Amino acid sequence: MSTGRHFCIWFDDGDGVEVVCGCGARAVLVVDEETGEQVLVTLAEEPLALAATA
Ligand SMILES: [Zn+2]
C-alpha cells in the first residue's frame, strides 16, 4: 500500500455530458464516429502557462 496512484471514478455531473471525479478532474464522453465507441476524454484544468516564454 505505497502507491499514491489515483484512479478517477467518473460520475454524472447532472448535465448528462460532463462527468467528474472526486479529485476534481472532469471529462466528457465523446463518441468516435468511426467505431461508434464511447471515449472518455479528460479535460485539462490547468492553463498552458508553461508555453508562455519564447
Ligand atoms: Zn480522480
mmCIF file of the protein (N, C-alpha, C, O) and its ligand, coordinates in Angstrom:
data_MODEL
# 
_entry.id   MODEL 
# 
loop_
_entity.id 
_entity.type 
_entity.pdbx_number_of_molecules 
1 polymer     1 
2 non-polymer 1 
# 
_entity_poly.entity_id                      1 
_entity_poly.type                           'polypeptide(L)' 
_entity_poly.nstd_linkage                   no 
_entity_poly.nstd_monomer                   no 
_entity_poly.pdbx_seq_one_letter_code       MSTGRHFCIWFDDGDGVEVVCGCGARAVLVVDEETGEQVLVTLAEEPLALAATA 
_entity_poly.pdbx_seq_one_letter_code_can   MSTGRHFCIWFDDGDGVEVVCGCGARAVLVVDEETGEQVLVTLAEEPLALAATA 
_entity_poly.pdbx_strand_id                 A 
# 
loop_
_entity_poly_seq.entity_id 
_entity_poly_seq.num 
_entity_poly_seq.mon_id 
_entity_poly_seq.hetero 
1 1  MET n 
1 2  SER n 
1 3  THR n 
1 4  GLY n 
1 5  ARG n 
1 6  HIS n 
1 7  PHE n 
1 8  CYS n 
1 9  ILE n 
1 10 TRP n 
1 11 PHE n 
1 12 ASP n 
1 13 ASP n 
1 14 GLY n 
1 15 ASP n 
1 16 GLY n 
1 17 VAL n 
1 18 GLU n 
1 19 VAL n 
1 20 VAL n 
1 21 CYS n 
1 22 GLY n 
1 23 CYS n 
1 24 GLY n 
1 25 ALA n 
1 26 ARG n 
1 27 ALA n 
1 28 VAL n 
1 29 LEU n 
1 30 VAL n 
1 31 VAL n 
1 32 ASP n 
1 33 GLU n 
1 34 GLU n 
1 35 THR n 
1 36 GLY n 
1 37 GLU n 
1 38 GLN n 
1 39 VAL n 
1 40 LEU n 
1 41 VAL n 
1 42 THR n 
1 43 LEU n 
1 44 ALA n 
1 45 GLU n 
1 46 GLU n 
1 47 PRO n 
1 48 LEU n 
1 49 ALA n 
1 50 LEU n 
1 51 ALA n 
1 52 ALA n 
1 53 THR n 
1 54 ALA n 
# 
loop_
_struct_asym.id 
_struct_asym.entity_id 
A 1 
B 2 
# 
loop_
_chem_comp.id 
_chem_comp.type 
_chem_comp.mon_nstd_flag 
ALA 'L-peptide linking' y 
ARG 'L-peptide linking' y 
ASP 'L-peptide linking' y 
CYS 'L-peptide linking' y 
GLN 'L-peptide linking' y 
GLU 'L-peptide linking' y 
GLY 'peptide linking'   y 
HIS 'L-peptide linking' y 
ILE 'L-peptide linking' y 
LEU 'L-peptide linking' y 
MET 'L-peptide linking' y 
PHE 'L-peptide linking' y 
PRO 'L-peptide linking' y 
SER 'L-peptide linking' y 
THR 'L-peptide linking' y 
TRP 'L-peptide linking' y 
VAL 'L-peptide linking' y 
ZN  non-polymer         . 
# 
_pdbx_entity_nonpoly.entity_id   2 
_pdbx_entity_nonpoly.name        ? 
_pdbx_entity_nonpoly.comp_id     ZN 
# 
_pdbx_nonpoly_scheme.asym_id         B 
_pdbx_nonpoly_scheme.entity_id       2 
_pdbx_nonpoly_scheme.mon_id          ZN 
_pdbx_nonpoly_scheme.ndb_seq_num     1 
_pdbx_nonpoly_scheme.pdb_seq_num     101 
_pdbx_nonpoly_scheme.auth_seq_num    101 
_pdbx_nonpoly_scheme.pdb_mon_id      ZN 
_pdbx_nonpoly_scheme.auth_mon_id     ZN 
_pdbx_nonpoly_scheme.pdb_strand_id   A 
_pdbx_nonpoly_scheme.pdb_ins_code    . 
# 
loop_
_atom_site.group_PDB 
_atom_site.id 
_atom_site.type_symbol 
_atom_site.label_atom_id 
_atom_site.label_alt_id 
_atom_site.label_comp_id 
_atom_site.label_asym_id 
_atom_site.label_entity_id 
_atom_site.label_seq_id 
_atom_site.pdbx_PDB_ins_code 
_atom_site.Cartn_x 
_atom_site.Cartn_y 
_atom_site.Cartn_z 
_atom_site.occupancy 
_atom_site.B_iso_or_equiv 
_atom_site.pdbx_formal_charge 
_atom_site.auth_seq_id 
_atom_site.auth_comp_id 
_atom_site.auth_asym_id 
_atom_site.auth_atom_id 
_atom_site.pdbx_PDB_model_num 
ATOM   1   N  N  . MET A 1 1  ? 0.833   -1.197 0.000   1.00 0.00 ? 1   MET A N  1 
ATOM   2   C  CA . MET A 1 1  ? 0.000   0.000  0.000   1.00 0.00 ? 1   MET A CA 1 
ATOM   3   C  C  . MET A 1 1  ? 0.867   1.246  0.000   1.00 0.00 ? 1   MET A C  1 
ATOM   4   O  O  . MET A 1 1  ? 0.812   2.042  0.937   1.00 0.00 ? 1   MET A O  1 
ATOM   5   N  N  . SER A 1 2  ? 1.661   1.418  -1.033  1.00 0.00 ? 2   SER A N  1 
ATOM   6   C  CA . SER A 1 2  ? 2.579   2.540  -1.021  1.00 0.00 ? 2   SER A CA 1 
ATOM   7   C  C  . SER A 1 2  ? 2.306   3.530  -2.145  1.00 0.00 ? 2   SER A C  1 
ATOM   8   O  O  . SER A 1 2  ? 2.745   4.678  -2.082  1.00 0.00 ? 2   SER A O  1 
ATOM   9   N  N  . THR A 1 3  ? 1.599   3.102  -3.149  1.00 0.00 ? 3   THR A N  1 
ATOM   10  C  CA . THR A 1 3  ? 1.410   3.989  -4.273  1.00 0.00 ? 3   THR A CA 1 
ATOM   11  C  C  . THR A 1 3  ? 0.339   5.021  -3.986  1.00 0.00 ? 3   THR A C  1 
ATOM   12  O  O  . THR A 1 3  ? -0.645  4.753  -3.296  1.00 0.00 ? 3   THR A O  1 
ATOM   13  N  N  . GLY A 1 4  ? 0.555   6.201  -4.528  1.00 0.00 ? 4   GLY A N  1 
ATOM   14  C  CA . GLY A 1 4  ? -0.457  7.233  -4.412  1.00 0.00 ? 4   GLY A CA 1 
ATOM   15  C  C  . GLY A 1 4  ? -1.278  7.287  -5.669  1.00 0.00 ? 4   GLY A C  1 
ATOM   16  O  O  . GLY A 1 4  ? -1.922  8.293  -5.969  1.00 0.00 ? 4   GLY A O  1 
ATOM   17  N  N  . ARG A 1 5  ? -1.252  6.202  -6.399  1.00 0.00 ? 5   ARG A N  1 
ATOM   18  C  CA . ARG A 1 5  ? -1.926  6.197  -7.685  1.00 0.00 ? 5   ARG A CA 1 
ATOM   19  C  C  . ARG A 1 5  ? -3.431  6.369  -7.509  1.00 0.00 ? 5   ARG A C  1 
ATOM   20  O  O  . ARG A 1 5  ? -4.062  5.754  -6.649  1.00 0.00 ? 5   ARG A O  1 
ATOM   21  N  N  . HIS A 1 6  ? -3.955  7.198  -8.330  1.00 0.00 ? 6   HIS A N  1 
ATOM   22  C  CA . HIS A 1 6  ? -5.371  7.513  -8.204  1.00 0.00 ? 6   HIS A CA 1 
ATOM   23  C  C  . HIS A 1 6  ? -6.099  7.170  -9.492  1.00 0.00 ? 6   HIS A C  1 
ATOM   24  O  O  . HIS A 1 6  ? -5.733  7.624  -10.576 1.00 0.00 ? 6   HIS A O  1 
ATOM   25  N  N  . PHE A 1 7  ? -7.099  6.389  -9.353  1.00 0.00 ? 7   PHE A N  1 
ATOM   26  C  CA . PHE A 1 7  ? -7.947  6.100  -10.493 1.00 0.00 ? 7   PHE A CA 1 
ATOM   27  C  C  . PHE A 1 7  ? -9.210  6.944  -10.404 1.00 0.00 ? 7   PHE A C  1 
ATOM   28  O  O  . PHE A 1 7  ? -9.974  6.863  -9.443  1.00 0.00 ? 7   PHE A O  1 
ATOM   29  N  N  . CYS A 1 8  ? -9.399  7.735  -11.412 1.00 0.00 ? 8   CYS A N  1 
ATOM   30  C  CA . CYS A 1 8  ? -10.577 8.579  -11.403 1.00 0.00 ? 8   CYS A CA 1 
ATOM   31  C  C  . CYS A 1 8  ? -11.828 7.725  -11.561 1.00 0.00 ? 8   CYS A C  1 
ATOM   32  O  O  . CYS A 1 8  ? -11.912 6.851  -12.423 1.00 0.00 ? 8   CYS A O  1 
ATOM   33  N  N  . ILE A 1 9  ? -12.769 8.005  -10.719 1.00 0.00 ? 9   ILE A N  1 
ATOM   34  C  CA . ILE A 1 9  ? -14.054 7.330  -10.819 1.00 0.00 ? 9   ILE A CA 1 
ATOM   35  C  C  . ILE A 1 9  ? -15.073 8.367  -11.240 1.00 0.00 ? 9   ILE A C  1 
ATOM   36  O  O  . ILE A 1 9  ? -15.467 9.238  -10.464 1.00 0.00 ? 9   ILE A O  1 
ATOM   37  N  N  . TRP A 1 10 ? -15.482 8.252  -12.472 1.00 0.00 ? 10  TRP A N  1 
ATOM   38  C  CA . TRP A 1 10 ? -16.333 9.281  -13.050 1.00 0.00 ? 10  TRP A CA 1 
ATOM   39  C  C  . TRP A 1 10 ? -17.784 9.062  -12.668 1.00 0.00 ? 10  TRP A C  1 
ATOM   40  O  O  . TRP A 1 10 ? -18.290 7.940  -12.664 1.00 0.00 ? 10  TRP A O  1 
ATOM   41  N  N  . PHE A 1 11 ? -18.427 10.155 -12.350 1.00 0.00 ? 11  PHE A N  1 
ATOM   42  C  CA . PHE A 1 11 ? -19.857 10.063 -12.103 1.00 0.00 ? 11  PHE A CA 1 
ATOM   43  C  C  . PHE A 1 11 ? -20.551 11.246 -12.738 1.00 0.00 ? 11  PHE A C  1 
ATOM   44  O  O  . PHE A 1 11 ? -19.944 12.291 -12.970 1.00 0.00 ? 11  PHE A O  1 
ATOM   45  N  N  . ASP A 1 12 ? -21.793 11.076 -13.008 1.00 0.00 ? 12  ASP A N  1 
ATOM   46  C  CA . ASP A 1 12 ? -22.536 12.073 -13.756 1.00 0.00 ? 12  ASP A CA 1 
ATOM   47  C  C  . ASP A 1 12 ? -22.685 13.353 -12.954 1.00 0.00 ? 12  ASP A C  1 
ATOM   48  O  O  . ASP A 1 12 ? -23.034 13.346 -11.774 1.00 0.00 ? 12  ASP A O  1 
ATOM   49  N  N  . ASP A 1 13 ? -22.409 14.444 -13.638 1.00 0.00 ? 13  ASP A N  1 
ATOM   50  C  CA . ASP A 1 13 ? -22.486 15.749 -13.014 1.00 0.00 ? 13  ASP A CA 1 
ATOM   51  C  C  . ASP A 1 13 ? -23.921 16.222 -12.882 1.00 0.00 ? 13  ASP A C  1 
ATOM   52  O  O  . ASP A 1 13 ? -24.210 17.148 -12.125 1.00 0.00 ? 13  ASP A O  1 
ATOM   53  N  N  . GLY A 1 14 ? -24.802 15.598 -13.605 1.00 0.00 ? 14  GLY A N  1 
ATOM   54  C  CA . GLY A 1 14 ? -26.179 16.044 -13.649 1.00 0.00 ? 14  GLY A CA 1 
ATOM   55  C  C  . GLY A 1 14 ? -26.491 16.670 -14.994 1.00 0.00 ? 14  GLY A C  1 
ATOM   56  O  O  . GLY A 1 14 ? -27.648 16.822 -15.384 1.00 0.00 ? 14  GLY A O  1 
ATOM   57  N  N  . ASP A 1 15 ? -25.425 17.027 -15.689 1.00 0.00 ? 15  ASP A N  1 
ATOM   58  C  CA . ASP A 1 15 ? -25.572 17.636 -17.005 1.00 0.00 ? 15  ASP A CA 1 
ATOM   59  C  C  . ASP A 1 15 ? -25.870 16.586 -18.064 1.00 0.00 ? 15  ASP A C  1 
ATOM   60  O  O  . ASP A 1 15 ? -26.588 16.836 -19.032 1.00 0.00 ? 15  ASP A O  1 
ATOM   61  N  N  . GLY A 1 16 ? -25.311 15.430 -17.859 1.00 0.00 ? 16  GLY A N  1 
ATOM   62  C  CA . GLY A 1 16 ? -25.518 14.370 -18.825 1.00 0.00 ? 16  GLY A CA 1 
ATOM   63  C  C  . GLY A 1 16 ? -24.371 14.239 -19.802 1.00 0.00 ? 16  GLY A C  1 
ATOM   64  O  O  . GLY A 1 16 ? -24.228 13.223 -20.482 1.00 0.00 ? 16  GLY A O  1 
ATOM   65  N  N  . VAL A 1 17 ? -23.549 15.288 -19.867 1.00 0.00 ? 17  VAL A N  1 
ATOM   66  C  CA . VAL A 1 17 ? -22.440 15.264 -20.812 1.00 0.00 ? 17  VAL A CA 1 
ATOM   67  C  C  . VAL A 1 17 ? -21.107 15.162 -20.067 1.00 0.00 ? 17  VAL A C  1 
ATOM   68  O  O  . VAL A 1 17 ? -20.304 14.264 -20.319 1.00 0.00 ? 17  VAL A O  1 
ATOM   69  N  N  . GLU A 1 18 ? -20.898 16.079 -19.169 1.00 0.00 ? 18  GLU A N  1 
ATOM   70  C  CA . GLU A 1 18 ? -19.662 16.051 -18.402 1.00 0.00 ? 18  GLU A CA 1 
ATOM   71  C  C  . GLU A 1 18 ? -19.776 15.083 -17.252 1.00 0.00 ? 18  GLU A C  1 
ATOM   72  O  O  . GLU A 1 18 ? -20.835 14.901 -16.653 1.00 0.00 ? 18  GLU A O  1 
ATOM   73  N  N  . VAL A 1 19 ? -18.641 14.465 -16.965 1.00 0.00 ? 19  VAL A N  1 
ATOM   74  C  CA . VAL A 1 19 ? -18.565 13.639 -15.777 1.00 0.00 ? 19  VAL A CA 1 
ATOM   75  C  C  . VAL A 1 19 ? -17.424 14.166 -14.928 1.00 0.00 ? 19  VAL A C  1 
ATOM   76  O  O  . VAL A 1 19 ? -16.481 14.768 -15.442 1.00 0.00 ? 19  VAL A O  1 
ATOM   77  N  N  . VAL A 1 20 ? -17.513 13.942 -13.650 1.00 0.00 ? 20  VAL A N  1 
ATOM   78  C  CA . VAL A 1 20 ? -16.499 14.458 -12.751 1.00 0.00 ? 20  VAL A CA 1 
ATOM   79  C  C  . VAL A 1 20 ? -16.022 13.360 -11.816 1.00 0.00 ? 20  VAL A C  1 
ATOM   80  O  O  . VAL A 1 20 ? -16.704 12.360 -11.593 1.00 0.00 ? 20  VAL A O  1 
ATOM   81  N  N  . CYS A 1 21 ? -14.822 13.580 -11.275 1.00 0.00 ? 21  CYS A N  1 
ATOM   82  C  CA . CYS A 1 21 ? -14.271 12.650 -10.297 1.00 0.00 ? 21  CYS A CA 1 
ATOM   83  C  C  . CYS A 1 21 ? -14.170 13.363 -8.956  1.00 0.00 ? 21  CYS A C  1 
ATOM   84  O  O  . CYS A 1 21 ? -14.215 14.592 -8.893  1.00 0.00 ? 21  CYS A O  1 
ATOM   85  N  N  . GLY A 1 22 ? -14.037 12.611 -7.920  1.00 0.00 ? 22  GLY A N  1 
ATOM   86  C  CA . GLY A 1 22 ? -13.930 13.182 -6.596  1.00 0.00 ? 22  GLY A CA 1 
ATOM   87  C  C  . GLY A 1 22 ? -12.691 14.041 -6.437  1.00 0.00 ? 22  GLY A C  1 
ATOM   88  O  O  . GLY A 1 22 ? -12.653 14.899 -5.556  1.00 0.00 ? 22  GLY A O  1 
ATOM   89  N  N  . CYS A 1 23 ? -11.669 13.833 -7.270  1.00 0.00 ? 23  CYS A N  1 
ATOM   90  C  CA . CYS A 1 23 ? -10.434 14.595 -7.182  1.00 0.00 ? 23  CYS A CA 1 
ATOM   91  C  C  . CYS A 1 23 ? -10.557 15.925 -7.890  1.00 0.00 ? 23  CYS A C  1 
ATOM   92  O  O  . CYS A 1 23 ? -9.647  16.750 -7.809  1.00 0.00 ? 23  CYS A O  1 
ATOM   93  N  N  . GLY A 1 24 ? -11.651 16.152 -8.577  1.00 0.00 ? 24  GLY A N  1 
ATOM   94  C  CA . GLY A 1 24 ? -11.856 17.437 -9.231  1.00 0.00 ? 24  GLY A CA 1 
ATOM   95  C  C  . GLY A 1 24 ? -11.659 17.374 -10.728 1.00 0.00 ? 24  GLY A C  1 
ATOM   96  O  O  . GLY A 1 24 ? -11.953 18.336 -11.438 1.00 0.00 ? 24  GLY A O  1 
ATOM   97  N  N  . ALA A 1 25 ? -11.162 16.245 -11.215 1.00 0.00 ? 25  ALA A N  1 
ATOM   98  C  CA . ALA A 1 25 ? -10.962 16.112 -12.658 1.00 0.00 ? 25  ALA A CA 1 
ATOM   99  C  C  . ALA A 1 25 ? -12.313 16.022 -13.357 1.00 0.00 ? 25  ALA A C  1 
ATOM   100 O  O  . ALA A 1 25 ? -13.306 15.551 -12.802 1.00 0.00 ? 25  ALA A O  1 
ATOM   101 N  N  . ARG A 1 26 ? -12.304 16.494 -14.590 1.00 0.00 ? 26  ARG A N  1 
ATOM   102 C  CA . ARG A 1 26 ? -13.533 16.443 -15.370 1.00 0.00 ? 26  ARG A CA 1 
ATOM   103 C  C  . ARG A 1 26 ? -13.255 15.790 -16.710 1.00 0.00 ? 26  ARG A C  1 
ATOM   104 O  O  . ARG A 1 26 ? -12.124 15.797 -17.198 1.00 0.00 ? 26  ARG A O  1 
ATOM   105 N  N  . ALA A 1 27 ? -14.284 15.234 -17.291 1.00 0.00 ? 27  ALA A N  1 
ATOM   106 C  CA . ALA A 1 27 ? -14.133 14.595 -18.585 1.00 0.00 ? 27  ALA A CA 1 
ATOM   107 C  C  . ALA A 1 27 ? -15.459 14.635 -19.323 1.00 0.00 ? 27  ALA A C  1 
ATOM   108 O  O  . ALA A 1 27 ? -16.517 14.876 -18.742 1.00 0.00 ? 27  ALA A O  1 
ATOM   109 N  N  . VAL A 1 28 ? -15.366 14.395 -20.606 1.00 0.00 ? 28  VAL A N  1 
ATOM   110 C  CA . VAL A 1 28 ? -16.579 14.316 -21.399 1.00 0.00 ? 28  VAL A CA 1 
ATOM   111 C  C  . VAL A 1 28 ? -16.573 13.004 -22.165 1.00 0.00 ? 28  VAL A C  1 
ATOM   112 O  O  . VAL A 1 28 ? -15.524 12.488 -22.550 1.00 0.00 ? 28  VAL A O  1 
ATOM   113 N  N  . LEU A 1 29 ? -17.755 12.486 -22.370 1.00 0.00 ? 29  LEU A N  1 
ATOM   114 C  CA . LEU A 1 29 ? -17.894 11.285 -23.175 1.00 0.00 ? 29  LEU A CA 1 
ATOM   115 C  C  . LEU A 1 29 ? -18.063 11.680 -24.634 1.00 0.00 ? 29  LEU A C  1 
ATOM   116 O  O  . LEU A 1 29 ? -18.992 12.401 -24.996 1.00 0.00 ? 29  LEU A O  1 
ATOM   117 N  N  . VAL A 1 30 ? -17.156 11.200 -25.452 1.00 0.00 ? 30  VAL A N  1 
ATOM   118 C  CA . VAL A 1 30 ? -17.205 11.513 -26.874 1.00 0.00 ? 30  VAL A CA 1 
ATOM   119 C  C  . VAL A 1 30 ? -17.379 10.220 -27.649 1.00 0.00 ? 30  VAL A C  1 
ATOM   120 O  O  . VAL A 1 30 ? -16.740 9.209  -27.355 1.00 0.00 ? 30  VAL A O  1 
ATOM   121 N  N  . VAL A 1 31 ? -18.252 10.270 -28.642 1.00 0.00 ? 31  VAL A N  1 
ATOM   122 C  CA . VAL A 1 31 ? -18.473 9.087  -29.465 1.00 0.00 ? 31  VAL A CA 1 
ATOM   123 C  C  . VAL A 1 31 ? -17.583 9.139  -30.696 1.00 0.00 ? 31  VAL A C  1 
ATOM   124 O  O  . VAL A 1 31 ? -17.641 10.081 -31.486 1.00 0.00 ? 31  VAL A O  1 
ATOM   125 N  N  . ASP A 1 32 ? -16.773 8.125  -30.840 1.00 0.00 ? 32  ASP A N  1 
ATOM   126 C  CA . ASP A 1 32 ? -15.932 8.033  -32.023 1.00 0.00 ? 32  ASP A CA 1 
ATOM   127 C  C  . ASP A 1 32 ? -16.802 7.739  -33.240 1.00 0.00 ? 32  ASP A C  1 
ATOM   128 O  O  . ASP A 1 32 ? -17.546 6.759  -33.282 1.00 0.00 ? 32  ASP A O  1 
ATOM   129 N  N  . GLU A 1 33 ? -16.681 8.623  -34.225 1.00 0.00 ? 33  GLU A N  1 
ATOM   130 C  CA . GLU A 1 33 ? -17.584 8.495  -35.371 1.00 0.00 ? 33  GLU A CA 1 
ATOM   131 C  C  . GLU A 1 33 ? -17.269 7.266  -36.217 1.00 0.00 ? 33  GLU A C  1 
ATOM   132 O  O  . GLU A 1 33 ? -18.145 6.728  -36.894 1.00 0.00 ? 33  GLU A O  1 
ATOM   133 N  N  . GLU A 1 34 ? -16.034 6.834  -36.176 1.00 0.00 ? 34  GLU A N  1 
ATOM   134 C  CA . GLU A 1 34 ? -15.657 5.685  -36.995 1.00 0.00 ? 34  GLU A CA 1 
ATOM   135 C  C  . GLU A 1 34 ? -16.052 4.367  -36.355 1.00 0.00 ? 34  GLU A C  1 
ATOM   136 O  O  . GLU A 1 34 ? -16.594 3.476  -37.010 1.00 0.00 ? 34  GLU A O  1 
ATOM   137 N  N  . THR A 1 35 ? -15.772 4.261  -35.072 1.00 0.00 ? 35  THR A N  1 
ATOM   138 C  CA . THR A 1 35 ? -16.009 2.989  -34.409 1.00 0.00 ? 35  THR A CA 1 
ATOM   139 C  C  . THR A 1 35 ? -17.321 2.960  -33.656 1.00 0.00 ? 35  THR A C  1 
ATOM   140 O  O  . THR A 1 35 ? -17.867 1.897  -33.359 1.00 0.00 ? 35  THR A O  1 
ATOM   141 N  N  . GLY A 1 36 ? -17.830 4.175  -33.344 1.00 0.00 ? 36  GLY A N  1 
ATOM   142 C  CA . GLY A 1 36 ? -19.062 4.231  -32.595 1.00 0.00 ? 36  GLY A CA 1 
ATOM   143 C  C  . GLY A 1 36 ? -18.848 4.001  -31.111 1.00 0.00 ? 36  GLY A C  1 
ATOM   144 O  O  . GLY A 1 36 ? -19.796 3.941  -30.328 1.00 0.00 ? 36  GLY A O  1 
ATOM   145 N  N  . GLU A 1 37 ? -17.583 3.872  -30.744 1.00 0.00 ? 37  GLU A N  1 
ATOM   146 C  CA . GLU A 1 37 ? -17.289 3.640  -29.333 1.00 0.00 ? 37  GLU A CA 1 
ATOM   147 C  C  . GLU A 1 37 ? -17.301 4.944  -28.555 1.00 0.00 ? 37  GLU A C  1 
ATOM   148 O  O  . GLU A 1 37 ? -17.004 6.014  -29.086 1.00 0.00 ? 37  GLU A O  1 
ATOM   149 N  N  . GLN A 1 38 ? -17.645 4.828  -27.310 1.00 0.00 ? 38  GLN A N  1 
ATOM   150 C  CA . GLN A 1 38 ? -17.602 5.996  -26.448 1.00 0.00 ? 38  GLN A CA 1 
ATOM   151 C  C  . GLN A 1 38 ? -16.224 6.103  -25.811 1.00 0.00 ? 38  GLN A C  1 
ATOM   152 O  O  . GLN A 1 38 ? -15.704 5.155  -25.223 1.00 0.00 ? 38  GLN A O  1 
ATOM   153 N  N  . VAL A 1 39 ? -15.654 7.296  -25.953 1.00 0.00 ? 39  VAL A N  1 
ATOM   154 C  CA . VAL A 1 39 ? -14.316 7.516  -25.425 1.00 0.00 ? 39  VAL A CA 1 
ATOM   155 C  C  . VAL A 1 39 ? -14.383 8.618  -24.378 1.00 0.00 ? 39  VAL A C  1 
ATOM   156 O  O  . VAL A 1 39 ? -14.983 9.670  -24.598 1.00 0.00 ? 39  VAL A O  1 
ATOM   157 N  N  . LEU A 1 40 ? -13.764 8.358  -23.250 1.00 0.00 ? 40  LEU A N  1 
ATOM   158 C  CA . LEU A 1 40 ? -13.751 9.340  -22.185 1.00 0.00 ? 40  LEU A CA 1 
ATOM   159 C  C  . LEU A 1 40 ? -12.539 10.246 -22.353 1.00 0.00 ? 40  LEU A C  1 
ATOM   160 O  O  . LEU A 1 40 ? -11.398 9.788  -22.292 1.00 0.00 ? 40  LEU A O  1 
ATOM   161 N  N  . VAL A 1 41 ? -12.791 11.524 -22.563 1.00 0.00 ? 41  VAL A N  1 
ATOM   162 C  CA . VAL A 1 41 ? -11.712 12.471 -22.773 1.00 0.00 ? 41  VAL A CA 1 
ATOM   163 C  C  . VAL A 1 41 ? -11.603 13.389 -21.559 1.00 0.00 ? 41  VAL A C  1 
ATOM   164 O  O  . VAL A 1 41 ? -12.537 14.112 -21.212 1.00 0.00 ? 41  VAL A O  1 
ATOM   165 N  N  . THR A 1 42 ? -10.457 13.335 -20.939 1.00 0.00 ? 42  THR A N  1 
ATOM   166 C  CA . THR A 1 42 ? -10.267 14.173 -19.767 1.00 0.00 ? 42  THR A CA 1 
ATOM   167 C  C  . THR A 1 42 ? -10.008 15.611 -20.162 1.00 0.00 ? 42  THR A C  1 
ATOM   168 O  O  . THR A 1 42 ? -9.341  15.884 -21.160 1.00 0.00 ? 42  THR A O  1 
ATOM   169 N  N  . LEU A 1 43 ? -10.532 16.516 -19.383 1.00 0.00 ? 43  LEU A N  1 
ATOM   170 C  CA . LEU A 1 43 ? -10.337 17.926 -19.641 1.00 0.00 ? 43  LEU A CA 1 
ATOM   171 C  C  . LEU A 1 43 ? -9.212  18.438 -18.759 1.00 0.00 ? 43  LEU A C  1 
ATOM   172 O  O  . LEU A 1 43 ? -9.189  18.199 -17.551 1.00 0.00 ? 43  LEU A O  1 
ATOM   173 N  N  . ALA A 1 44 ? -8.282  19.146 -19.382 1.00 0.00 ? 44  ALA A N  1 
ATOM   174 C  CA . ALA A 1 44 ? -7.177  19.709 -18.623 1.00 0.00 ? 44  ALA A CA 1 
ATOM   175 C  C  . ALA A 1 44 ? -7.650  20.964 -17.907 1.00 0.00 ? 44  ALA A C  1 
ATOM   176 O  O  . ALA A 1 44 ? -8.189  21.889 -18.515 1.00 0.00 ? 44  ALA A O  1 
ATOM   177 N  N  . GLU A 1 45 ? -7.437  20.968 -16.628 1.00 0.00 ? 45  GLU A N  1 
ATOM   178 C  CA . GLU A 1 45 ? -7.862  22.115 -15.851 1.00 0.00 ? 45  GLU A CA 1 
ATOM   179 C  C  . GLU A 1 45 ? -6.848  23.248 -15.924 1.00 0.00 ? 45  GLU A C  1 
ATOM   180 O  O  . GLU A 1 45 ? -7.210  24.424 -15.907 1.00 0.00 ? 45  GLU A O  1 
ATOM   181 N  N  . GLU A 1 46 ? -5.586  22.882 -16.004 1.00 0.00 ? 46  GLU A N  1 
ATOM   182 C  CA . GLU A 1 46 ? -4.529  23.878 -15.890 1.00 0.00 ? 46  GLU A CA 1 
ATOM   183 C  C  . GLU A 1 46 ? -4.363  24.678 -17.175 1.00 0.00 ? 46  GLU A C  1 
ATOM   184 O  O  . GLU A 1 46 ? -4.412  24.112 -18.267 1.00 0.00 ? 46  GLU A O  1 
ATOM   185 N  N  . PRO A 1 47 ? -4.171  25.961 -17.058 1.00 0.00 ? 47  PRO A N  1 
ATOM   186 C  CA . PRO A 1 47 ? -3.845  26.781 -18.217 1.00 0.00 ? 47  PRO A CA 1 
ATOM   187 C  C  . PRO A 1 47 ? -2.444  26.443 -18.714 1.00 0.00 ? 47  PRO A C  1 
ATOM   188 O  O  . PRO A 1 47 ? -1.605  25.957 -17.955 1.00 0.00 ? 47  PRO A O  1 
ATOM   189 N  N  . LEU A 1 48 ? -2.205  26.700 -19.974 1.00 0.00 ? 48  LEU A N  1 
ATOM   190 C  CA . LEU A 1 48 ? -0.921  26.346 -20.553 1.00 0.00 ? 48  LEU A CA 1 
ATOM   191 C  C  . LEU A 1 48 ? 0.127   27.412 -20.239 1.00 0.00 ? 48  LEU A C  1 
ATOM   192 O  O  . LEU A 1 48 ? 0.641   28.091 -21.129 1.00 0.00 ? 48  LEU A O  1 
ATOM   193 N  N  . ALA A 1 49 ? 0.419   27.533 -18.984 1.00 0.00 ? 49  ALA A N  1 
ATOM   194 C  CA . ALA A 1 49 ? 1.330   28.580 -18.532 1.00 0.00 ? 49  ALA A CA 1 
ATOM   195 C  C  . ALA A 1 49 ? 2.767   28.276 -18.956 1.00 0.00 ? 49  ALA A C  1 
ATOM   196 O  O  . ALA A 1 49 ? 3.578   29.190 -19.102 1.00 0.00 ? 49  ALA A O  1 
ATOM   197 N  N  . LEU A 1 50 ? 3.075   27.024 -19.149 1.00 0.00 ? 50  LEU A N  1 
ATOM   198 C  CA . LEU A 1 50 ? 4.445   26.650 -19.458 1.00 0.00 ? 50  LEU A CA 1 
ATOM   199 C  C  . LEU A 1 50 ? 4.853   27.081 -20.859 1.00 0.00 ? 50  LEU A C  1 
ATOM   200 O  O  . LEU A 1 50 ? 6.040   27.151 -21.176 1.00 0.00 ? 50  LEU A O  1 
ATOM   201 N  N  . ALA A 1 51 ? 3.882   27.361 -21.678 1.00 0.00 ? 51  ALA A N  1 
ATOM   202 C  CA . ALA A 1 51 ? 4.189   27.740 -23.053 1.00 0.00 ? 51  ALA A CA 1 
ATOM   203 C  C  . ALA A 1 51 ? 4.297   29.251 -23.228 1.00 0.00 ? 51  ALA A C  1 
ATOM   204 O  O  . ALA A 1 51 ? 4.262   29.769 -24.344 1.00 0.00 ? 51  ALA A O  1 
ATOM   205 N  N  . ALA A 1 52 ? 4.428   29.937 -22.112 1.00 0.00 ? 52  ALA A N  1 
ATOM   206 C  CA . ALA A 1 52 ? 4.342   31.396 -22.152 1.00 0.00 ? 52  ALA A CA 1 
ATOM   207 C  C  . ALA A 1 52 ? 5.611   32.064 -22.675 1.00 0.00 ? 52  ALA A C  1 
ATOM   208 O  O  . ALA A 1 52 ? 5.553   33.116 -23.311 1.00 0.00 ? 52  ALA A O  1 
ATOM   209 N  N  . THR A 1 53 ? 6.745   31.447 -22.404 1.00 0.00 ? 53  THR A N  1 
ATOM   210 C  CA . THR A 1 53 ? 8.003   32.107 -22.770 1.00 0.00 ? 53  THR A CA 1 
ATOM   211 C  C  . THR A 1 53 ? 8.542   31.598 -24.080 1.00 0.00 ? 53  THR A C  1 
ATOM   212 O  O  . THR A 1 53 ? 8.265   30.469 -24.485 1.00 0.00 ? 53  THR A O  1 
ATOM   213 N  N  . ALA A 1 54 ? 9.327   32.447 -24.753 1.00 0.00 ? 54  ALA A N  1 
ATOM   214 C  CA . ALA A 1 54 ? 9.923   32.037 -26.007 1.00 0.00 ? 54  ALA A CA 1 
ATOM   215 C  C  . ALA A 1 54 ? 11.235  32.781 -26.228 1.00 0.00 ? 54  ALA A C  1 
ATOM   216 O  O  . ALA A 1 54 ? 11.899  32.572 -27.243 1.00 0.00 ? 54  ALA A O  1 
HETATM 217 ZN ZN . ZN  B 2 .  ? -9.800  11.468 -9.954  1.00 0.00 2 101 ZN  A ZN 1 
# 
